[in-house]
Amino acid sequence: MRPVKDRASPPAPAPPAPLPSRPQSLNELVYAELRRQILWGEIPAGSTLSVRRLSEQFQVSPMPVRDAIRRLAVEELLEVTPRSSTRVSLVSPEAVREIAEVRSRLEALAARLALQNLTSADVRRLRELLRAMHVAAIRNDPEAWHQGNAEFHRVVIHRSGNRLLTRMADGLWDRGIRHYSARVLSQAHFRRLRHKEHQRILEAIVNRDPDAVEQVWRDHVYQSGLETVDYLRSLAVSTIPFVARRGLVPGARTAEPAGRPVPRGTATKRPGITALRPAH
């Protein structure tokens, strides 16, 4: 077993915060906040959005809201029907499967390439993140666990030395957050399995075994994707009677969820929208 090389380069930066501390404009701030709420499921899939209501909630003019909707539609997070409605794109198990297939291979390649660039400081950071995720799991804090998980992945991926590969992997991660976070928020067993896989990844990194790193990383991402697909399919089946009973259907004039059940014992965060102001 070869020792981990200690290079002079600094550790990989933490993933960027969802909401920048100094946004350039109200347009950027509204876009970032609306995107964050959609990705984390605070505005559930299938919800119908109203420019007027969002403008009132954010206490901004309609222009920044329309700009955010346009950008989020390009990212396929929103579905816009001209002169009709705007709604949050439905969570598709098939889309999750496709993302998992591509992510598992892209990230595995990035991890293999990163192996020669990872420093002792990087490895220490990975150990710290594993401990932080373990504490978050014990405290039943899925959002903290998810943030640690995101940084664990990005510390490695951002060491690949391939900017195109890094951008592609980051883009797929963002697209998968709202599918993946729903799974994380509801299943402690899912987090325990991922923790064991992270430990195997770290062991392969410490051993400087590129084949093992690539294999365990690929299996890790793909398996989590398959489990998420199974969960979303079971969720879709379980919500059919609920939707029929409540009369909640896509396209209704509401920003409420189309019947997403909350697992017992799970605390969900649904903070109110506050007025947004640009930084000076």
C-alpha positions in Angstrom: 0.0 0.0 0.0 1.6 3.2 -1.1 1.3 6.3 1.1 -0.9 9.2 0.0 1.1 11.9 -1.8 1.2 15.3 -0.2 1.1 17.9 -2.9 1.3 21.6 -2.5 -2.0 22.3 -4.2 -4.9 23.4 -1.9 -7.8 21.1 -1.0 -10.8 21.0 -3.3 -13.2 23.8 -2.6 -16.5 23.2 -1.0 -19.5 23.1 -3.3 -21.0 26.5 -4.0 -23.9 27.5 -1.7 -27.3 27.4 -3.4 -27.9 31.1 -2.7 -24.9 33.4 -3.3 -24.1 35.7 -0.5 -23.7 38.7 -2.9 -26.0 38.2 -5.9 -25.5 40.6 -8.7 -29.2 41.4 -9.1 -32.7 40.7 -8.0 -33.0 38.5 -11.2 -30.2 36.3 -10.0 -31.5 36.2 -6.4 -35.0 35.2 -7.4 -33.7 32.6 -9.8 -31.4 31.1 -7.2 -34.0 30.9 -4.5 -36.8 29.5 -6.7 -34.4 27.0 -8.1 -33.3 25.9 -4.6 -36.9 25.4 -3.5 -37.7 23.3 -6.5 -34.5 21.2 -6.2 -35.2 20.5 -2.5 -38.9 19.8 -3.0 -40.1 22.8 -1.0 -42.2 23.5 -4.1 -43.2 19.9 -5.0 -43.3 18.4 -8.5 -46.6 19.1 -10.3 -47.2 22.4 -8.5 -48.6 25.2 -10.6 -46.8 28.5 -10.3 -48.2 32.0 -10.6 -46.0 34.9 -11.6 -48.3 37.3 -9.7 -48.2 35.2 -6.5 -44.5 34.6 -6.6 -44.0 38.4 -7.2 -46.1 39.1 -4.1 -44.3 36.5 -2.0 -40.8 37.7 -3.0 -42.0 41.3 -3.0 -40.5 42.0 -6.4 -41.9 43.0 -9.7 -42.9 40.3 -12.2 -39.8 40.8 -14.3 -37.3 38.9 -12.1 -39.9 36.1 -11.7 -40.5 35.8 -15.4 -36.7 35.7 -16.0 -36.3 32.9 -13.4 -39.1 30.9 -14.9 -37.5 31.2 -18.4 -34.1 30.0 -17.1 -35.6 27.1 -15.1 -37.6 26.0 -18.1 -34.4 25.7 -20.1 -33.0 23.5 -17.2 -36.2 21.4 -17.5 -37.2 22.1 -13.9 -40.3 23.9 -15.1 -42.8 23.2 -17.9 -44.2 26.3 -19.4 -47.3 26.2 -21.6 -47.8 29.5 -23.4 -50.9 31.4 -22.3 -51.8 28.6 -20.0 -49.8 27.5 -17.0 -46.3 27.0 -15.5 -45.7 24.0 -13.4 -42.8 22.2 -11.7 -41.8 19.3 -13.9 -42.9 15.9 -12.6 -40.4 13.6 -11.0 -39.8 10.8 -13.4 -38.4 7.4 -12.3 -37.2 6.9 -15.9 -35.3 10.2 -15.8 -33.7 9.1 -12.5 -32.6 5.9 -14.1 -31.1 7.7 -17.1 -29.3 10.2 -14.8 -27.9 7.3 -12.7 -26.6 5.4 -15.7 -24.7 8.5 -17.0 -23.6 9.8 -13.6 -22.2 6.4 -12.5 -19.9 6.3 -15.4 -18.9 9.9 -15.6 -18.2 10.2 -11.9 -16.4 6.9 -11.8 -14.1 8.1 -14.6 -13.5 11.4 -12.8 -12.6 9.5 -9.6 -10.1 7.4 -11.4 -8.5 10.5 -12.9 -8.5 12.3 -9.6 -6.6 9.6 -7.8 -3.2 10.9 -8.9 -4.1 14.4 -7.8 -5.7 13.8 -4.4 -3.5 15.1 -1.6 -3.2 14.1 2.1 -5.3 17.2 2.9 -8.0 16.0 0.5 -8.1 12.6 2.2 -8.3 14.2 5.6 -11.3 16.2 4.3 -13.0 13.1 3.1 -12.6 11.5 6.5 -14.0 14.6 8.1 -17.0 14.5 5.8 -17.7 10.9 6.5 -17.7 11.7 10.3 -20.0 14.7 9.7 -22.4 12.6 7.6 -22.5 9.9 10.3 -23.3 12.6 13.0 -26.0 14.0 10.7 -27.5 10.5 10.3 -27.6 10.0 14.0 -29.3 13.4 14.5 -31.7 12.6 11.6 -30.7 15.7 9.8 -31.0 14.6 6.1 -30.2 18.0 4.7 -26.9 18.2 6.5 -26.2 14.6 5.4 -26.9 15.6 1.8 -24.6 18.6 1.9 -21.8 16.5 3.3 -22.5 13.8 0.6 -22.4 16.5 -2.1 -19.0 17.8 -0.9 -17.6 14.3 -0.6 -18.4 13.7 -4.3 -17.1 17.1 -5.4 -13.9 17.0 -3.5 -12.9 14.0 -5.6 -14.5 15.0 -8.9 -13.0 18.4 -8.9 -9.6 16.8 -8.7 -10.0 15.0 -11.9 -8.0 17.6 -13.9 -10.6 17.5 -16.6 -12.8 20.7 -16.7 -15.3 19.3 -19.2 -15.8 16.2 -17.2 -16.2 18.2 -14.0 -18.8 20.5 -15.6 -20.8 17.6 -16.9 -20.7 15.7 -13.6 -21.8 18.9 -11.7 -24.6 19.5 -14.1 -26.0 15.9 -13.7 -25.7 16.2 -9.9 -27.9 19.3 -9.9 -30.4 17.7 -12.2 -30.6 14.7 -9.8 -30.9 16.6 -6.5 -34.7 16.8 -6.3 -35.0 13.0 -7.1 -32.2 12.0 -4.8 -33.0 14.3 -1.9 -36.6 13.0 -1.7 -35.0 9.5 -1.1 -32.5 10.9 1.4 -35.2 12.8 3.3 -37.3 9.7 3.9 -35.0 6.7 4.3 -32.4 6.3 7.1 -31.6 2.8 5.6 -30.6 4.5 2.4 -28.1 6.7 4.2 -26.6 3.7 6.1 -26.0 1.9 2.8 -24.4 5.0 1.2 -22.2 5.4 4.2 -20.7 1.9 3.8 -20.1 2.6 0.1 -18.4 5.9 1.0 -16.1 4.0 3.4 -15.2 1.5 0.6 -14.5 4.4 -1.8 -12.2 6.1 0.8 -10.4 2.8 1.4 -9.7 2.4 -2.3 -8.5 6.0 -2.5 -6.1 5.5 0.4 -4.8 2.2 -1.2 -4.3 4.1 -4.5 -6.1 1.5 -6.5 -7.6 3.1 -9.6 -9.5 0.0 -10.7 -11.1 -0.4 -7.3 -11.9 3.4 -7.0 -13.6 3.3 -10.4 -15.6 0.2 -9.7 -16.9 1.1 -6.2 -17.7 4.6 -7.3 -19.7 3.4 -10.3 -21.6 0.8 -8.2 -22.2 3.4 -5.5 -23.9 5.9 -7.8 -25.8 3.4 -9.9 -27.1 1.5 -6.9 -28.4 4.6 -5.2 -30.1 5.5 -8.4 -31.8 2.2 -8.7 -33.1 2.4 -5.1 -34.4 5.9 -5.8 -36.2 4.6 -8.9 -37.9 1.9 -6.8 -38.8 4.4 -4.1 -40.3 6.9 -6.6 -42.4 4.1 -8.2 -43.7 3.0 -4.9 -44.5 6.6 -4.0 -46.4 7.1 -7.2 -48.6 4.1 -6.6 -49.3 5.1 -3.0 -50.3 8.6 -3.9 -53.0 7.6 -6.4 -55.7 7.1 -3.8 -54.6 10.2 -1.9 -54.8 12.4 -5.1 -58.3 11.0 -5.9 -59.5 11.6 -2.4 -58.3 15.2 -2.1 -59.1 16.1 -5.7 -55.6 17.4 -6.3 -54.7 17.2 -10.0 -51.9 18.9 -12.0 -53.0 22.2 -13.6 -55.2 23.3 -10.7 -54.9 26.9 -9.5 -52.7 26.1 -6.6 -49.1 25.9 -5.5 -49.7 22.9 -3.3 -48.2 19.4 -3.9 -50.1 16.9 -6.0 -50.3 14.5 -3.0 -46.8 13.7 -1.8 -47.1 11.8 1.5 -44.7 12.5 4.3 -43.1 9.4 5.9 -43.9 9.0 9.6 -41.4 10.5 11.9 -39.9 12.7 9.2 -39.7 16.4 9.8 -39.9 18.5 6.6 -38.7 22.0 6.2 -41.1 24.4 4.5 -39.8 27.9 5.3 -41.9 30.8 4.2 -40.7 33.0 1.4 -39.3 36.3 2.6 -38.8 39.5 0.7 -35.7 39.4 -1.5 -33.3 42.3 -1.6 -30.1 42.6 -3.7 -26.8 43.0 -1.9 -25.2 46.4 -1.9 
